[in-house]
């Protein structure tokens, strides 16, 4: 997919990040992944992200990532597939090229490993990844990789395949400055954990779509919420927030890392043998799985 087509697809609807299943030997379970992605592709996500944050990108080796991308492409039908990418610049360039060779339609550049960097350093990092591939790239603005509006504008001038900006910082003032400064040069995505909790605020800042983690296991409900949000049906979004998202948030907040672990548990509750999360993440306790099961019960496939 060319970058302009990917940019349009990113803004066309709800997005999601399939979890990455592992078997008992801690290897990528391709058959389960393909079954799960195939199921998700029937619920109208405009783009799916392989090996993203919810897909445990940072627990995958660079050699594992292309297989995940190929499996996603094989099972997602016409749905575009964007691959996660990250670490330091040299490794990020290698991963981006491997993902492109594996058939990815785009790259999501996650924050670099551990260290903070200056705006000039972040500029060089993003530019190097954009220059390494022909497919579209989007940057993930969070944690130790916060781009200023000026830096992003400079990147837009020199990187024609930079097509998206995803925010997980929660800094609405900065997001609004970026959307006002850059305009329609980029597609803007919400990327906070359990993004539905922040969707109203981001919509007001000019961010019209987001990646839904819970789409992994309650895709119809995730689409119902997104459709109601875009239609301004506050009564519907408030009901879904009260009935599902606020109770889910309580489970998610019980331990660090549960933003991924709770989603993977939900996928298992839908009958996909997605296996455990990889260390250093930890899985939900039996009691917490029971709590989640009650939430998922009305939405069983």
Secondary structure, 3 states (H helix, E strand, C coil): CCHHHHHHHHCCCCEECCCCCECCCCCECHHHHHHHHHHHHHHCCCEEEECCCCCCHHHCCHHHHHHHHHHHHHHCCCCEEEEEECCCHHHHHHHHHHHHHCCCCEEEECCCCCCCCCHHHHHHHHHHHHHHCCCEEEEEEECCECCCHHHHHHHHHHCCCEEEEEECCCCHHHHHHHHHHHHHHCEEEECCCCHHHHHHHHHHCCCCEEECCHHHCCHHHHHHHHHHHHCCCHHHHHHHHHHHHHHHHHHHCCCCCHHHHHHHHHHHHCCCCCCCCCCCCCCCCHHHHHHHHHHHHHHCC
